[in-house]
Amino acid sequence: MSYEAVFFDLDDTLYSYPECNEAGKAAAFREARELGYDVSRGEFDDLYMEGRREVKRELAGTASAHERFLYFKRALEIHTGTHQSRDALALGEAYWGTYVEEMELFDGVRETLAELRQAGVDVAIVSNLTTRIQMEKIDELGLEEYVDLVLTSEETGREKPASDMFTLPLAKLDRRPSETVMVGDDVEADVEGGNAVGLTTVLFNGEADGETGHRRPDHQIDAFSTVLEVVL
């Protein structure tokens, strides 16, 4: 059967996340050194991870749990014993500035989105993170012209796999679950969440061996362009 809409995750689905994250952290470390923090890269990474753990523990299930400015703010508080707002802002800007410069679309993404657009299929990006940075990524990747709707977990107040992250874009696009495909890399967020509301699910750049029930994708693909074989 053919479908009328496709929801795509963004991070690690349309581009590779690990290289961007590493480049961003390296840039933040260089900025910290320039600001006078006498720490090694290993010590910096430990502080970052400690700040990240605290933020994720306190804000689990919200878009803010992914906010790097909060990670750096908390890391500097741990290191210095007081807030360092200006420095935390500088580290966050260094991180994201380098991160977005490092992004490269996976092979076939632009061509696939263009063909979906030409076929009249609605395209939405449905992502767990804050709205501003996700919009910046979409702009930097040059995807604006191919996308009908962007929805972030900051807008719903809940993260995938929460049903709101799927039912709200369905309502906005006036589509039914049975005519919509969800494509993502995360079994819990994208596959389990999509299956729970009746979407057809496609796992790309992820691993689902041994998964059953709602955690089992309807399709698992290795090449992004294979999305077209599922949808059209």
Buried (B, 14 or more C-beta within 10 A) or exposed (E): EEBBBBBBBBBBBBBBBEEBBEBBBBBBBBBBBEBEBEBEEEBBBBBBEBBBEBBBEEBEEBBBBBBBBBBBBBBBBBBEEEEBEEBBEBBBBBBBBBBBEBBEBBEBBBEBBEBBBEEEBBBBBBBBBBBEBBBBBBEBBEBEEBBBBBBBBBBBEBBBBBBBBBEBBBEEBEBEBEBBBBBBBBBEBBBBBBBBBEBBBBBBBBEBEEBEEBBBBBBBBEEBBBBBEBBE
